[in-house]
């Protein structure tokens, strides 16, 4: 997921991102730090996974990489 995010950020201005707060509870500190570095300069918020799923019920772009990072889904905002 981090490689996908890096590729997207190279070609897309990300100003804001949202992830499930369960990401923070279900991943180790090293994983959380890696994602924090990947989001450097971006306003990052976390909300309950149920709310997160309601935010984008039918995403227009969806990446489903084979990863073992729990709750690594994210919504990226540009502009």
Secondary structure, 3 states (H helix, E strand, C coil): CHHHHHHHHHHCCCCEEEEECHHHHHCCHHHHHHHHHHCCCCEEEEECHHHHHHHCCCCCCCCCCCCCCCCCCEEEECC
